[in-house]
Amino acid sequence: MKTLFLYYDPHPAHARLARQVNAKFFPSPRLKSSKKGIFNFILDSIKISIAVLTLPRNFDVYLCEGTYIIPALAKKMGLIKNAKIINILASPLLYYLKIGDISGVKRFFAIQMLREVDEFICMGKMEEELLKELLPNAKTIVKYPLPNPDLVKTLLKTSNLVPKLDSHKLLFIGKQDAYYKGVDLLLDSFKTIKKIWPDAELTIIGKITGIEKDPKKMAGVKLLGYVDDIVKPIKEHSLYIHLGRGDAFPVSVIEAMLGGLPALVSEWTGSKEIICNVDKHLIVPLNKSAITNGISWYFELNHREKITLSNKLFLNAKTLYTNSKNSKFNILSN
């Protein structure tokens, strides 16, 4: 089958899936569908129209990195025929639809186009659950985005080097906007943590847009931006924290746990599924009080309890990585 991979970035994990099926890579314009305002709506409409008209034809499969609207609309208009549309679900789209951040005409249009998709690759079970709330009969495959194999190899080689679990150092790794990744909540919660634990530190790695750099909230915070080596930061911290708002399955959570660093995540971070059977204290609602209580709970554990958490989470992450790496991938289950 001739497959076209219609991508945004692309995410390395999605690119690896596309290469497995020998897809041709084709860039898509990035939409601002989660942003409110008539200007963004008009801008998106223009981008979609151009993308639909310039979409390459004569492909059997359109593999979409959240870009399903373009081939779905082209199919509706009769511009492509007898082609399958496969959409990778890894963005906050479904979560934003659920909580009403995307509403009105945008919501109606997004859902109608979702109905044109033949099959969904859900990055984690949370995405599948959110999708089934909207489209109960949707065909799905659950996959997991995997970290770079070379990084995993390095992390496993250093598994005997225990992070500084008894320190009060928090770590976050990610990119994209602060709201999606919950960095605004993290900074707000850390302000309270700093009052309880004066020696507490927070390191944020990656390019995050939309951070409100209020000096009052930045005491004890390091914004490092992009770094080449994340192994060293993982080993120098006590707790990884990821407060995603609909973050499907961030690989940084897996990376942290493979490095022996326990992770605390929000209930809307898909990685919760490999944490919940270890300790539910490590999964928190998206509110400041619950987040600060969760971090304080971890800080108050004794060393042996932290080591136990570290070991259990490491084994869970390693099992997920090994099983996912060895599983066969069929782009069309039917």
C-alpha positions as CSV (number, residue, x, y, z in Angstrom):
1,M,0.0,0.0,0.0
2,K,1.2,3.5,-0.8
3,T,1.1,5.5,2.5
4,L,1.4,9.3,3.0
5,F,2.5,10.5,6.4
6,L,0.8,13.9,7.0
7,Y,2.8,15.3,9.9
8,Y,3.2,18.4,12.1
9,D,6.7,18.1,13.7
10,P,6.9,15.1,13.5
11,H,7.2,13.5,16.9
12,P,10.1,11.0,16.8
13,A,7.9,8.1,17.9
14,H,5.3,8.9,15.2
15,A,8.1,9.2,12.6
16,R,9.3,5.7,13.5
17,L,5.8,4.3,13.0
18,A,5.7,6.0,9.6
19,R,9.0,4.6,8.6
20,Q,7.9,1.1,9.6
21,V,5.2,1.2,6.8
22,N,7.5,3.0,4.3
23,A,5.4,6.1,4.3
24,K,6.2,9.2,2.3
25,F,6.6,12.2,4.6
26,F,4.5,15.3,3.8
27,P,4.2,18.4,6.1
28,S,0.9,19.8,7.3
29,P,0.2,23.4,8.4
30,R,-0.2,23.6,12.2
31,L,-3.7,24.7,13.2
32,K,-4.7,26.8,16.2
33,S,-8.0,25.0,16.8
34,S,-7.6,25.1,20.5
35,K,-7.2,28.9,20.4
36,K,-10.3,31.1,20.7
37,G,-11.1,34.1,18.6
38,I,-12.4,34.8,15.1
39,F,-9.0,35.6,13.8
40,N,-7.6,32.1,14.6
41,F,-10.8,30.5,13.2
42,I,-10.4,32.4,9.9
43,L,-6.6,31.6,9.8
44,D,-7.3,27.9,10.4
45,S,-10.0,27.9,7.7
46,I,-7.6,29.4,5.1
47,K,-4.8,26.9,6.1
48,I,-7.2,23.9,5.9
49,S,-8.5,25.0,2.5
50,I,-5.0,25.3,1.0
51,A,-3.9,22.1,2.6
52,V,-6.9,20.2,1.2
53,L,-6.4,21.5,-2.3
54,T,-2.7,20.7,-2.3
55,L,-2.9,17.3,-0.6
56,P,-1.2,14.6,-2.7
57,R,-3.6,12.2,-4.3
58,N,-3.4,8.5,-5.4
59,F,-2.3,7.2,-1.9
60,D,-4.0,4.1,-0.4
61,V,-3.5,5.3,3.2
62,Y,-3.2,8.7,4.8
63,L,-1.4,8.3,8.1
64,C,-2.1,11.5,10.1
65,E,-0.2,13.0,13.1
66,G,-3.4,14.6,14.4
67,T,-3.9,16.1,10.9
68,Y,-6.9,14.0,10.1
69,I,-9.1,17.0,9.2
70,I,-7.2,17.6,5.9
71,P,-7.7,14.1,4.3
72,A,-11.1,13.8,5.9
73,L,-12.4,17.0,4.3
74,A,-10.7,16.0,1.0
75,K,-12.5,12.7,1.1
76,K,-15.9,14.5,1.8
77,M,-15.2,16.7,-1.2
78,G,-14.4,13.7,-3.4
79,L,-10.8,14.8,-4.0
80,I,-9.5,11.4,-2.7
81,K,-11.3,8.2,-3.1
82,N,-11.0,4.6,-1.9
83,A,-8.3,5.7,0.6
84,K,-8.0,4.8,4.3
85,I,-7.5,7.5,6.9
86,I,-5.5,6.5,10.0
87,N,-5.1,9.1,12.7
88,I,-2.5,9.1,15.5
89,L,-4.2,10.4,18.6
90,A,-1.5,12.0,20.8
91,S,-2.6,15.6,21.1
92,P,-4.8,17.3,23.7
93,L,-7.7,17.5,21.1
94,L,-10.0,14.9,22.7
95,Y,-9.4,16.4,26.2
96,Y,-10.1,19.9,25.0
97,L,-13.3,18.6,23.4
98,K,-14.3,16.9,26.6
99,I,-13.8,19.9,28.9
100,G,-15.2,22.5,26.4
101,D,-12.0,24.3,25.5
102,I,-13.0,23.5,21.9
103,S,-16.7,24.3,21.5
104,G,-19.3,25.6,19.1
105,V,-18.7,25.3,15.4
106,K,-15.1,24.1,15.9
107,R,-16.3,21.2,18.1
108,F,-19.0,20.2,15.6
109,F,-16.5,20.3,12.7
110,A,-13.8,18.4,14.6
111,I,-16.2,15.6,15.6
112,Q,-17.7,15.3,12.1
113,M,-14.3,14.9,10.6
114,L,-13.3,12.3,13.3
115,R,-16.2,10.2,11.9
116,E,-14.4,10.1,8.5
117,V,-11.4,8.4,10.0
118,D,-11.2,4.7,9.4
119,E,-8.9,3.8,12.3
120,F,-7.2,5.5,15.2
121,I,-3.7,4.8,16.7
122,C,-4.2,5.8,20.3
123,M,-1.0,6.7,22.1
124,G,-2.0,5.0,25.4
125,K,-5.3,3.9,26.9
126,M,-6.4,7.3,28.0
127,E,-6.7,8.5,24.4
128,E,-8.7,5.4,23.5
129,E,-11.1,6.0,26.5
130,L,-11.6,9.7,25.5
131,L,-12.3,8.7,21.9
132,K,-14.8,6.0,22.8
133,E,-16.8,8.6,24.8
134,L,-17.3,10.5,21.5
135,L,-17.2,7.6,19.0
136,P,-18.1,4.3,20.8
137,N,-17.7,2.2,17.6
138,A,-14.4,3.7,16.5
139,K,-11.7,1.2,15.4
140,T,-8.6,1.6,17.5
141,I,-5.1,0.3,18.1
142,V,-3.3,1.2,21.3
143,K,0.4,1.9,20.9
144,Y,2.9,3.6,23.2
145,P,5.4,6.2,22.1
146,L,8.9,5.0,22.9
147,P,12.0,7.0,23.9
148,N,15.1,7.1,21.7
149,P,16.7,3.6,21.9
150,D,20.2,5.1,22.4
151,L,18.9,7.1,25.4
152,V,17.2,4.0,26.8
153,K,20.5,2.1,26.4
154,T,22.4,4.8,28.4
155,L,19.7,4.9,31.1
156,L,19.8,1.2,31.6
157,K,23.6,1.2,31.8
158,T,23.3,3.7,34.6
159,S,20.6,1.9,36.5
160,N,22.9,1.2,39.4
161,L,23.3,5.0,39.9
162,V,20.4,6.1,42.1
163,P,19.0,9.6,41.7
164,K,19.2,12.0,44.7
165,L,15.9,10.7,46.1
166,D,16.3,12.4,49.5
167,S,16.8,15.9,48.1
168,H,13.9,18.3,47.4
169,K,14.6,18.7,43.7
170,L,11.8,18.5,41.2
171,L,12.3,17.9,37.4
172,F,10.1,18.5,34.4
173,I,11.0,17.8,30.8
174,G,8.9,18.8,27.8
175,K,8.1,21.2,25.1
176,Q,5.1,23.0,23.5
177,D,2.8,25.3,25.5
178,A,2.7,25.8,29.2
179,Y,-1.1,25.2,29.5
180,Y,-1.0,21.9,27.7
181,K,1.9,20.6,29.8
182,G,0.5,22.1,33.0
183,V,3.6,24.2,33.7
184,D,1.5,27.1,34.9
185,L,0.1,24.8,37.6
186,L,3.5,23.4,38.4
187,L,5.0,26.9,39.0
188,D,2.0,27.9,41.1
189,S,2.2,24.7,43.2
190,F,6.0,25.0,43.5
191,K,5.6,28.5,45.1
192,T,3.8,26.8,48.0
193,I,6.2,23.9,48.1
194,K,9.1,26.4,48.5
195,K,7.4,27.8,51.6
196,I,7.1,24.3,53.1
197,W,10.5,23.1,51.9
198,P,12.8,26.2,51.7
199,D,15.6,24.2,50.0
200,A,13.2,22.9,47.2
201,E,14.3,23.4,43.6
202,L,12.5,23.0,40.3
203,T,14.3,22.4,37.0
204,I,12.4,22.8,33.7
205,I,14.0,21.4,30.6
206,G,12.8,22.0,27.1
207,K,11.3,24.8,25.1
208,I,8.0,25.8,26.7
209,T,6.0,28.7,25.3
210,G,3.6,30.8,27.4
211,I,5.5,30.6,30.7
212,E,4.5,33.6,32.8
213,K,8.0,34.6,34.2
214,D,6.7,36.3,37.3
215,P,9.8,36.8,39.6
216,K,7.6,36.0,42.6
217,K,6.9,32.5,41.2
218,M,10.5,31.9,39.9
219,A,12.4,31.6,43.1
220,G,14.2,28.3,43.1
221,V,13.3,27.7,39.5
222,K,15.8,26.9,36.7
223,L,14.7,27.2,33.1
224,L,17.3,25.3,31.1
225,G,15.7,25.2,27.7
226,Y,17.0,22.4,25.4
227,V,19.8,20.2,26.8
228,D,21.7,17.5,24.9
229,D,22.0,15.1,27.9
230,I,19.0,14.5,30.1
231,V,20.6,11.5,32.0
232,K,22.5,13.8,34.3
233,P,19.5,15.9,35.3
234,I,17.5,12.7,35.9
235,K,20.1,11.5,38.3
236,E,20.4,14.8,40.1
237,H,16.7,15.1,41.1
238,S,14.4,13.5,43.6
239,L,11.0,13.5,41.8
240,Y,9.8,13.9,38.2
241,I,6.5,15.8,37.8
242,H,4.2,16.1,34.8
243,L,0.9,17.8,35.1
244,G,-0.4,17.4,31.6
245,R,-3.9,18.6,30.5
246,G,-4.7,15.8,28.1
247,D,-1.1,14.8,27.5
248,A,-1.5,11.4,25.8
249,F,1.6,9.6,26.9
250,P,4.7,11.8,27.3
251,V,7.9,9.8,26.8
252,S,9.7,12.0,29.3
253,V,7.8,10.2,32.1
254,I,9.1,6.8,30.8
255,E,12.6,8.2,30.5
256,A,12.6,9.5,34.1
257,M,11.4,6.2,35.5
258,L,14.0,4.3,33.4
259,G,16.6,6.5,35.1
260,G,15.2,5.5,38.5
261,L,13.4,8.7,39.1
262,P,9.9,8.3,40.5
263,A,7.2,10.3,38.7
264,L,4.1,12.2,39.9
265,V,1.6,12.9,37.2
266,S,-1.8,14.5,36.8
267,E,-4.9,12.3,36.2
268,W,-5.0,13.7,32.7
269,T,-1.5,12.5,31.8
270,G,-1.8,9.1,30.0
271,S,1.3,7.7,31.6
272,K,-0.8,7.3,34.8
273,E,-1.6,3.8,33.5
274,I,1.9,2.5,34.4
275,I,2.0,4.3,37.7
276,C,-1.5,3.6,39.2
277,N,-0.6,0.0,40.1
278,V,2.5,1.2,42.0
279,D,1.0,4.0,44.2
280,K,-2.0,6.1,43.5
281,H,-0.5,8.9,45.6
282,L,1.6,9.6,42.5
283,I,-1.5,10.5,40.4
284,V,-3.1,13.9,41.3
285,P,-6.1,16.0,40.1
286,L,-5.3,19.2,38.3
287,N,-5.5,21.5,41.3
288,K,-2.9,23.3,43.4
289,S,-3.8,21.8,46.7
290,A,-3.7,18.2,45.5
291,I,-0.4,18.8,43.7
292,T,1.3,20.3,46.7
293,N,0.0,17.5,48.9
294,G,1.2,14.9,46.5
295,I,4.7,16.4,46.3
296,S,4.8,16.8,50.1
297,W,3.7,13.2,50.6
298,Y,6.6,12.0,48.5
299,F,9.2,14.3,50.2
300,E,8.1,12.9,53.6
301,L,8.7,9.3,52.7
302,N,11.8,7.6,54.1
303,H,14.7,6.6,51.9
304,R,13.7,2.9,51.8
305,E,10.2,3.8,50.7
306,K,11.5,6.0,47.9
307,I,13.9,3.3,46.8
308,T,11.0,0.8,46.6
309,L,9.0,3.3,44.5
310,S,12.0,3.9,42.3
311,N,12.5,0.2,41.7
312,K,8.8,-0.6,41.0
313,L,8.4,2.3,38.5
314,F,11.7,1.4,36.8
315,L,10.4,-2.2,36.2
316,N,7.1,-1.0,34.9
317,A,8.7,1.4,32.5
318,K,11.2,-1.2,31.3
319,T,8.4,-3.8,30.8
320,L,6.4,-1.3,28.8
321,Y,9.4,-0.3,26.7
322,T,10.4,-4.0,26.0
323,N,6.9,-5.2,25.2
324,S,6.2,-2.2,22.9
325,K,9.5,-2.4,21.1
326,N,9.0,-6.1,20.4
327,S,5.3,-5.9,19.3
328,K,4.5,-6.0,15.6
329,F,2.7,-3.0,14.1
330,N,0.0,-3.4,11.6
331,I,-1.3,-0.1,10.2
332,L,-4.7,-1.6,9.3
333,S,-6.1,-4.1,11.8
334,N,-8.8,-5.0,9.3
